[in-house]
Amino acid sequence: MTRLALVRHGQSQWNLDNRFTGWVDVDLTEKGSAEAKKAGALLQTVGGEFDACHTSVQKRAIRTLWIMLDEMDHMWLPVTRSWRLNERHYGALTGLNKKETAEKHGAEQVKVWRRSYATPPPPMAPDNPYNMANDPCYRMLGIDVPVAESLQLTLERVAPYFEAEIAPQLKLGKSLIIAAHGNSLRALVKLLLNVSDDDILHVEIPTGNPLLFEFEDRSIQPTTAHYLDTERAQPLPPIPVAG
């Protein structure tokens, strides 16, 4: 049985502060570290070995993976980091308090910016203090930092990584852990479960709760999907019927 565990990073400081985070490189809270430790303990209960890990280039996801692997006594597992697994870019909303933004622009407008599939938030201005375009990480990687992303745009950068890096490993029967972010993981769920553009709006990924997919016959179509922490599980779309 091949397994794929998707884990959203533990609570970050801006999660706690109720701020739009996106590409800003904030760290975990104490609670977030505890969530990551629990996620590692839950993954230990699955049985069988994991073969490799993938994460973003953002510290809240990287640190979550470190803590999980330490808890599992598997820090030797190979890890691949990619900006394609970063959180979606929240554009001009980055750094703003979500409640205050809703009071200013209206809850419905903010809901469109946050949850719609194809509508991105307003773009980030070049002089925005949270503009990551000159961050040494992205300069070294040689990528153009987006100014704003919808979930659709996030999926457009996640999908090539899935096809080139993740799917081939699953087809070889390798079990994987992916520590990433709410929206990059929603993009992967959309791919794995063939979720419609409308239905993906209702998919929420809780922090620090492993979502485990299982595959048979080295297929990339899952046979089961469930959260390991059932008390904090969120509803999942149905698994597509094979064929």
Salt bridges, closest charged atoms under 4 A:
ASP27 OD1 - ARG63 NE 2.80
GLU49 OE1 - HIS74 NE2 2.58
GLU71 OE1 - LYS37 NZ 2.71
GLU103 OE2 - LYS99 NZ 2.61
GLU149 OE2 - ARG157 NE 2.78
ASP197 OD1 - LYS190 NZ 2.90
GLU204 OE2 - ARG8 NH1 3.74
GLU204 OE1 - ARG115 NH1 3.00
GLU214 OE2 - ARG3 NE 3.35
ASP229 OD2 - LYS38 NZ 3.19
ASP229 OD2 - ARG232 NE 3.44
